[in-house]
Amino acid sequence: MKYWNYFKTICRHKYYVFIECCKEGIPWLGIVHDLSKFSPQEFFASARYYNVDGNNYEYQLAWIHHKNHNKHHWEYWIDRNYKNGKFKVVKIPEKYMKEMYADIVGASRAYNKDKFDKKEPYKYFIENSRYWIMTNDDKIWLMKKLMKLGGIENRDEWNEVRENLNNYFNHSISDIEQMINKVSEI
């Protein structure tokens, strides 16, 4: 039963991602989105640990396989310089940024079902993106799309965004103001 439930969850997620990808003008990426989840390397481990702590070694191998085979994951676009240990961050092409956006929105729709709120994807981004290694332009692009979806426009919400930028991107006030100006060009 666990495998069947996991299969249904993948299909529901893919359905919502496909809808969002079509809205973004990238229907093919919606069709092929997360196909690696059906591979033996990912499916069986993920189904076995479905709704359980993801710290199992087998599950971790499945997750590594997944993010290294799917360009809509930010992890796909980073490399580490073996000489100095620093990360090399590559700007993510727009079509994969759109798929990342569709993935976040589609996952929120699939997992929250009838309780879905258009602000939920933005909340997910704020709660999780602090540790994402992406260019600031890519983070701003994604934040801008998620804010627009959530209808975040009033002054109180902008103040919350300013605070989130300060907390999550760790920049100076002038850098934050520049980011706010970029984001506010909606």
Backbone hydrogen bonds, N-H to C=O, Kabsch-Sander energy under -0.5 kcal/mol:
donor,donor_aa,acceptor,acceptor_aa,energy
5,N,1,M,-2.7
6,Y,2,K,-2.2
7,F,3,Y,-2.5
8,K,4,W,-2.4
9,T,5,N,-2.0
10,I,6,Y,-2.4
11,C,7,F,-2.3
12,R,8,K,-2.5
13,H,9,T,-2.5
14,K,10,I,-3.0
15,Y,11,C,-2.3
16,Y,12,R,-2.0
17,V,13,H,-2.5
18,F,14,K,-2.6
19,I,15,Y,-2.0
20,E,16,Y,-2.1
21,C,17,V,-3.0
22,C,18,F,-2.5
23,K,19,I,-1.8
24,E,20,E,-1.5
25,G,22,C,-1.2
26,I,21,C,-2.9
30,G,26,I,-1.3
31,I,27,P,-1.8
32,V,28,W,-2.4
33,H,29,L,-0.8
35,L,32,V,-1.7
37,K,34,D,-1.8
38,F,35,L,-2.0
39,S,36,S,-1.7
42,E,39,S,-0.9
43,F,39,S,-3.4
44,F,40,P,-0.8
46,S,42,E,-2.5
47,A,43,F,-2.8
48,R,44,F,-2.4
49,Y,45,A,-1.8
50,Y,47,A,-1.2
52,V,49,Y,-2.0
56,N,53,D,-0.6
60,Q,56,N,-2.6
61,L,57,Y,-2.2
62,A,58,E,-1.7
63,W,59,Y,-2.5
64,I,60,Q,-2.5
65,H,61,L,-2.3
66,H,62,A,-2.5
67,K,63,W,-2.6
68,N,64,I,-1.6
69,H,65,H,-0.5
69,H,66,H,-1.3
73,H,70,N,-1.6
76,Y,73,H,-1.6
77,W,74,W,-1.5
78,I,75,E,-1.2
79,D,88,K,-2.1
81,N,86,K,-3.3
82,Y,80,R,-0.6
85,G,81,N,-2.6
88,K,79,D,-3.8
89,V,87,F,-0.6
90,V,77,W,-2.0
90,V,88,K,-0.5
96,Y,93,P,-1.0
97,M,93,P,-1.8
98,K,94,E,-2.7
99,E,95,K,-1.5
100,M,96,Y,-2.3
101,Y,97,M,-2.6
102,A,98,K,-2.7
103,D,99,E,-2.5
104,I,100,M,-2.4
105,V,101,Y,-2.6
106,G,102,A,-3.0
107,A,103,D,-2.6
108,S,104,I,-1.9
109,R,105,V,-2.4
110,A,106,G,-2.7
111,Y,107,A,-2.9
112,N,108,S,-1.9
113,K,109,R,-1.3
115,K,112,N,-2.6
116,F,113,K,-1.6
120,E,117,D,-2.0
123,K,119,K,-2.3
124,Y,120,E,-2.6
125,F,121,P,-2.3
126,I,122,Y,-2.6
127,E,123,K,-2.5
128,N,124,Y,-1.8
129,S,125,F,-3.2
131,Y,128,N,-1.1
132,W,129,S,-1.4
134,M,132,W,-1.0
139,K,135,T,-2.2
140,I,136,N,-2.9
141,W,137,D,-2.5
142,L,138,D,-2.3
143,M,139,K,-2.8
144,K,140,I,-2.8
145,K,141,W,-2.0
146,L,142,L,-2.4
147,M,143,M,-2.7
148,K,144,K,-2.2
149,L,145,K,-2.3
150,G,146,L,-2.1
151,G,147,M,-0.6
151,G,148,K,-0.9
152,I,147,M,-2.5
153,E,151,G,-1.0
158,W,154,N,-2.2
159,N,155,R,-2.4
160,E,156,D,-1.8
161,V,157,E,-2.2
162,R,158,W,-2.8
163,E,159,N,-2.2
164,N,160,E,-2.6
165,L,161,V,-3.0
166,N,162,R,-2.2
167,N,163,E,-2.6
168,Y,164,N,-3.2
169,F,165,L,-2.1
170,N,166,N,-0.7
176,I,172,S,-2.3
177,E,173,I,-2.6
178,Q,174,S,-2.0
179,M,175,D,-2.2
180,I,176,I,-2.9
181,N,177,E,-2.3
182,K,178,Q,-2.0
183,V,179,M,-2.9
184,S,180,I,-2.7
185,E,182,K,-1.1
186,I,184,S,-0.7
